[in-house]
């Protein structure tokens, strides 16, 4: 649990800095309200509810994707320690 908590703490600022990160459904509504949509274009919004999302993620694949992202983008100084924690 200690390593998991530490990794979560290290990864949180990286994840929240991603342009695709939305903190909550109310934040999404706020973002959408600020958008200027062309009324002549058909726009669709699709949503879904995730059930047991984390238990359905392939852990090995997820760790490879996260490690690759961290190596490519080097978003923080202690990237080596984070990657070691993921390994």
TORKEBA-841812 format. One line per field, with one value per atom (N, C-alpha, C): residue number from 1; atom name; x, y, z; residue in one letter. Coordinates in pm, whole numbers, plus 32768, in hexadecimal, padded with zeros to 4 digits. Last residue first. Layout:
% TORKEBA-841812
i c(NUM | ...)
at c(CA | ...)
east c(X | ...)
north c(Y | ...)
up c(Z | ...)
aa c(A | ...)
//
This chain:
% TORKEBA-841812
i c(87 | 87 | 87 | 86 | 86 | 86 | 85 | 85 | 85 | 84 | 84 | 84 | 83 | 83 | 83 | 82 | 82 | 82 | 81 | 81 | 81 | 80 | 80 | 80 | 79 | 79 | 79 | 78 | 78 | 78 | 77 | 77 | 77 | 76 | 76 | 76 | 75 | 75 | 75 | 74 | 74 | 74 | 73 | 73 | 73 | 72 | 72 | 72 | 71 | 71 | 71 | 70 | 70 | 70 | 69 | 69 | 69 | 68 | 68 | 68 | 67 | 67 | 67 | 66 | 66 | 66 | 65 | 65 | 65 | 64 | 64 | 64 | 63 | 63 | 63 | 62 | 62 | 62 | 61 | 61 | 61 | 60 | 60 | 60 | 59 | 59 | 59 | 58 | 58 | 58 | 57 | 57 | 57 | 56 | 56 | 56 | 55 | 55 | 55 | 54 | 54 | 54 | 53 | 53 | 53 | 52 | 52 | 52 | 51 | 51 | 51 | 50 | 50 | 50 | 49 | 49 | 49 | 48 | 48 | 48 | 47 | 47 | 47 | 46 | 46 | 46 | 45 | 45 | 45 | 44 | 44 | 44 | 43 | 43 | 43 | 42 | 42 | 42 | 41 | 41 | 41 | 40 | 40 | 40 | 39 | 39 | 39 | 38 | 38 | 38 | 37 | 37 | 37 | 36 | 36 | 36 | 35 | 35 | 35 | 34 | 34 | 34 | 33 | 33 | 33 | 32 | 32 | 32 | 31 | 31 | 31 | 30 | 30 | 30 | 29 | 29 | 29 | 28 | 28 | 28 | 27 | 27 | 27 | 26 | 26 | 26 | 25 | 25 | 25 | 24 | 24 | 24 | 23 | 23 | 23 | 22 | 22 | 22 | 21 | 21 | 21 | 20 | 20 | 20 | 19 | 19 | 19 | 18 | 18 | 18 | 17 | 17 | 17 | 16 | 16 | 16 | 15 | 15 | 15 | 14 | 14 | 14 | 13 | 13 | 13 | 12 | 12 | 12 | 11 | 11 | 11 | 10 | 10 | 10 | 9 | 9 | 9 | 8 | 8 | 8 | 7 | 7 | 7 | 6 | 6 | 6 | 5 | 5 | 5 | 4 | 4 | 4 | 3 | 3 | 3 | 2 | 2 | 2 | 1 | 1 | 1)
at c(N | CA | C | N | CA | C | N | CA | C | N | CA | C | N | CA | C | N | CA | C | N | CA | C | N | CA | C | N | CA | C | N | CA | C | N | CA | C | N | CA | C | N | CA | C | N | CA | C | N | CA | C | N | CA | C | N | CA | C | N | CA | C | N | CA | C | N | CA | C | N | CA | C | N | CA | C | N | CA | C | N | CA | C | N | CA | C | N | CA | C | N | CA | C | N | CA | C | N | CA | C | N | CA | C | N | CA | C | N | CA | C | N | CA | C | N | CA | C | N | CA | C | N | CA | C | N | CA | C | N | CA | C | N | CA | C | N | CA | C | N | CA | C | N | CA | C | N | CA | C | N | CA | C | N | CA | C | N | CA | C | N | CA | C | N | CA | C | N | CA | C | N | CA | C | N | CA | C | N | CA | C | N | CA | C | N | CA | C | N | CA | C | N | CA | C | N | CA | C | N | CA | C | N | CA | C | N | CA | C | N | CA | C | N | CA | C | N | CA | C | N | CA | C | N | CA | C | N | CA | C | N | CA | C | N | CA | C | N | CA | C | N | CA | C | N | CA | C | N | CA | C | N | CA | C | N | CA | C | N | CA | C | N | CA | C | N | CA | C | N | CA | C | N | CA | C | N | CA | C | N | CA | C | N | CA | C | N | CA | C | N | CA | C | N | CA | C | N | CA | C | N | CA | C)
east c(8317 | 8351 | 8343 | 82BF | 8260 | 8292 | 83A6 | 8333 | 82CC | 843F | 8469 | 83F7 | 83A8 | 83AF | 83DD | 83DF | 8354 | 8354 | 84F2 | 84B9 | 842B | 8502 | 8542 | 8509 | 8482 | 8446 | 8480 | 849F | 84B9 | 847D | 8448 | 84D7 | 84F3 | 8340 | 8373 | 8404 | 8307 | 82BD | 82F0 | 8374 | 83C1 | 8381 | 8313 | 82F0 | 833B | 837A | 8374 | 8365 | 835E | 83E3 | 83E4 | 8249 | 82A5 | 832F | 81EA | 81C5 | 8228 | 825A | 827F | 8260 | 81D1 | 8263 | 8292 | 80C7 | 80EC | 8183 | 80DD | 80B0 | 80DB | 812D | 8181 | 815D | 8052 | 80D7 | 8135 | 7F88 | 7F7F | 8008 | 7FE3 | 7FD8 | 7FD7 | 7FD2 | 8051 | 8050 | 7EBA | 7F22 | 7FA6 | 7DAA | 7E1B | 7E92 | 7C8C | 7D01 | 7D6E | 7BC4 | 7BBF | 7C35 | 7BE1 | 7BF5 | 7BF3 | 7BA1 | 7C2B | 7C43 | 7A82 | 7AE1 | 7B6E | 798C | 7A00 | 7A6E | 78F3 | 78DB | 7953 | 78BB | 791F | 7901 | 77C7 | 77EA | 784F | 77E0 | 77D1 | 77F5 | 7777 | 77AB | 779B | 7799 | 7781 | 77BF | 770F | 775D | 7736 | 7718 | 76E8 | 7746 | 76A9 | 770B | 76CB | 7690 | 7657 | 76C6 | 76A4 | 76E3 | 769E | 7638 | 7616 | 7651 | 769E | 7615 | 75EC | 77D1 | 7792 | 7705 | 7817 | 77F4 | 77AD | 78FC | 78A9 | 7890 | 790E | 792C | 78CA | 78BB | 7915 | 7933 | 782E | 77E4 | 7838 | 78FB | 78A1 | 7853 | 796C | 79BB | 7963 | 7890 | 78C7 | 7918 | 787C | 780C | 783E | 7971 | 7957 | 78E5 | 7944 | 79AE | 799C | 7881 | 785C | 78C5 | 7913 | 78AA | 787F | 7A72 | 79ED | 7989 | 7B6B | 7B62 | 7ADC | 7BFD | 7B88 | 7B6C | 7D0E | 7CDE | 7C67 | 7D85 | 7D09 | 7CCC | 7E76 | 7E08 | 7D83 | 7F03 | 7EE5 | 7E70 | 7F19 | 7F50 | 7F33 | 7EBF | 7E69 | 7E9B | 7F9C | 7F1A | 7EC4 | 805D | 8077 | 7FF3 | 7FF3 | 8009 | 8027 | 7FDE | 7F6A | 7F85 | 80CD | 808D | 801B | 810F | 816D | 8129 | 8030 | 8054 | 80B0 | 8048 | 7FD0 | 7FEB | 813C | 812F | 80B6 | 80F0 | 815A | 814F | 802B | 8006 | 806D | 80CD | 805A | 802F | 817E | 81B1 | 8140 | 80C6 | 811A | 814D | 8052 | 8000 | 8056)
north c(7FDA | 7F57 | 7EFB | 80B7 | 8072 | 7FE8 | 8108 | 80E0 | 8095 | 8151 | 80E2 | 80AF | 8230 | 81BC | 8140 | 82D6 | 82AF | 8232 | 82F7 | 82BA | 828A | 837C | 82FA | 82B0 | 8473 | 8411 | 8386 | 855C | 84DA | 8466 | 863A | 861F | 8592 | 85FF | 8628 | 85FD | 85AE | 861F | 864F | 851F | 8548 | 85C0 | 84B4 | 853D | 8575 | 83AE | 8409 | 849B | 833D | 8344 | 83A8 | 8351 | 8397 | 83A5 | 82A9 | 8337 | 8387 | 81B4 | 81EF | 8284 | 8191 | 819D | 81DD | 817B | 81E7 | 81FD | 8092 | 8111 | 8187 | 7FD2 | 7FEF | 8076 | 7FD7 | 7FFE | 801E | 7F78 | 7FFE | 802E | 7E71 | 7ED2 | 7F61 | 7E06 | 7E08 | 7E6E | 7E27 | 7E6C | 7E74 | 7E6A | 7E0C | 7E54 | 7EC4 | 7EF4 | 7E8B | 7E74 | 7E43 | 7E73 | 7EF7 | 7E66 | 7E2A | 7FFB | 7FDA | 7F43 | 7FEE | 8013 | 7FE2 | 7FA9 | 7F53 | 7F6F | 8066 | 800C | 7FAF | 81A0 | 8137 | 80E6 | 8214 | 81FE | 818C | 8304 | 827C | 827A | 83D5 | 83BF | 832C | 84A6 | 841F | 8413 | 859D | 8585 | 84FB | 862D | 85C4 | 85B8 | 8722 | 86FC | 8693 | 87AD | 8749 | 871C | 8909 | 8884 | 8827 | 89FB | 89BB | 892E | 8A62 | 8A2F | 89E9 | 8A1B | 8A49 | 8A0E | 8A74 | 8A0C | 8A49 | 8AD6 | 8B11 | 8AA4 | 8A7A | 8A62 | 8AAB | 8A90 | 8AF8 | 8AEC | 89A8 | 8A27 | 8A99 | 88EC | 88ED | 896F | 8928 | 8934 | 893E | 88EA | 8972 | 8989 | 87D7 | 8830 | 88BF | 8786 | 8773 | 87CE | 87BE | 8809 | 87FC | 8700 | 878E | 87E7 | 8615 | 8632 | 86C4 | 8660 | 862E | 864F | 869B | 8670 | 8632 | 8633 | 867C | 8644 | 862E | 8615 | 866F | 8667 | 861A | 8602 | 86E5 | 8734 | 86EB | 869A | 866F | 86BE | 86DB | 873C | 8715 | 85FF | 8676 | 86E2 | 8552 | 8534 | 85B2 | 85D1 | 85B6 | 85A2 | 85D6 | 8656 | 8644 | 84B0 | 850A | 858F | 8423 | 8428 | 848E | 843A | 846A | 847D | 83C2 | 844D | 8488 | 82C2 | 8311 | 83A5 | 8275 | 8282 | 82D7 | 8273 | 82CC | 82E3 | 81A9 | 8232 | 8296 | 80D1 | 80FB | 8189 | 80BD | 80DE | 8110 | 807A | 80F1 | 811D | 7F87 | 8000 | 807F)
up c(7B48 | 7B24 | 7B99 | 7BCD | 7B76 | 7B4F | 7C4E | 7C9F | 7C4E | 7B70 | 7BC3 | 7C1A | 7B22 | 7ACA | 7B17 | 7BFF | 7BE1 | 7B89 | 7BEA | 7C62 | 7C49 | 7AF1 | 7B06 | 7B7E | 7B1D | 7AC6 | 7AD9 | 7BB6 | 7BF2 | 7BA2 | 7B1A | 7B2D | 7B5F | 7A29 | 7AAD | 7ABB | 7924 | 795D | 79E4 | 7834 | 78AA | 78F2 | 7746 | 7769 | 77E2 | 772C | 76B9 | 76E3 | 782B | 77EA | 7778 | 7852 | 78AC | 786D | 7784 | 7788 | 77DF | 77D7 | 7756 | 7754 | 78CA | 78C9 | 7847 | 786D | 78C9 | 78C6 | 77CD | 7793 | 77EB | 788B | 7816 | 77DA | 793B | 796D | 78F9 | 788E | 78C9 | 78FA | 785F | 77F1 | 7827 | 7963 | 791A | 78A9 | 799D | 79EB | 79A0 | 78E9 | 78E7 | 7928 | 799A | 7951 | 795B | 7A41 | 79B8 | 7962 | 7B2C | 7B30 | 7AA5 | 7AE0 | 7AFF | 7B03 | 7AB2 | 7A4A | 7A69 | 7B20 | 7B38 | 7AD2 | 7A30 | 7AA0 | 7AAB | 79B5 | 79C2 | 7A40 | 78DF | 796A | 796F | 77D8 | 780A | 789D | 76C8 | 774F | 7772 | 75B3 | 75E4 | 766E | 74F7 | 756F | 75A3 | 73B4 | 740F | 7485 | 72D5 | 733C | 7395 | 719B | 71F5 | 7255 | 7160 | 715E | 71C2 | 718B | 710B | 7101 | 7276 | 7278 | 71F6 | 72F3 | 7277 | 7271 | 7440 | 73E0 | 7369 | 751B | 74B2 | 744A | 7674 | 75E7 | 758C | 7776 | 7745 | 76AF | 77A4 | 77A3 | 776A | 77B0 | 773D | 7733 | 78AB | 7831 | 77B5 | 7954 | 7951 | 78D1 | 791E | 78FD | 78F5 | 798C | 78FE | 78D0 | 7A97 | 7A51 | 79BA | 7AC9 | 7AD3 | 7A90 | 7AAF | 7A4D | 7A53 | 7AEA | 7B11 | 7AA4 | 7A76 | 7B02 | 7B28 | 7956 | 7988 | 7A13 | 787E | 7906 | 7927 | 778E | 778A | 7814 | 77C7 | 778E | 778B | 7907 | 787F | 7847 | 7A0F | 79AF | 791E | 7A98 | 7A99 | 7A3A | 7A74 | 7A36 | 7A2E | 7B0E | 7A81 | 7A38 | 7C0E | 7BC8 | 7B33 | 7C35 | 7C33 | 7BED | 7C4F | 7BCC | 7BC4 | 7D5E | 7CF8 | 7C71 | 7DD9 | 7DFB | 7D90 | 7D6E | 7D55 | 7D6D | 7DE1 | 7D50 | 7D2B | 7EF2 | 7EC5 | 7E2E | 7EEF | 7F17 | 7EE6 | 7E9F | 7E4E | 7E6F | 7F74 | 7EEF | 7E96 | 8045 | 804D | 7FC6 | 8000 | 8000 | 8000)
aa c(X | X | X | X | X | X | X | X | X | X | X | X | X | X | X | X | X | X | X | X | X | X | X | X | X | X | X | X | X | X | X | X | X | X | X | X | X | X | X | X | X | X | X | X | X | X | X | X | X | X | X | X | X | X | X | X | X | X | X | X | X | X | X | X | X | X | X | X | X | X | X | X | X | X | X | X | X | X | X | X | X | X | X | X | X | X | X | X | X | X | X | X | X | X | X | X | X | X | X | X | X | X | X | X | X | X | X | X | X | X | X | X | X | X | X | X | X | X | X | X | X | X | X | X | X | X | X | X | X | X | X | X | X | X | X | X | X | X | X | X | X | X | X | X | X | X | X | X | X | X | X | X | X | X | X | X | X | X | X | X | X | X | X | X | X | X | X | X | X | X | X | X | X | X | X | X | X | X | X | X | X | X | X | X | X | X | X | X | X | X | X | X | X | X | X | X | X | X | X | X | X | X | X | X | X | X | X | X | X | X | X | X | X | X | X | X | X | X | X | X | X | X | X | X | X | X | X | X | X | X | X | X | X | X | X | X | X | X | X | X | X | X | X | X | X | X | X | X | X | X | X | X | X | X | X | X | X | X | X | X | X)
//
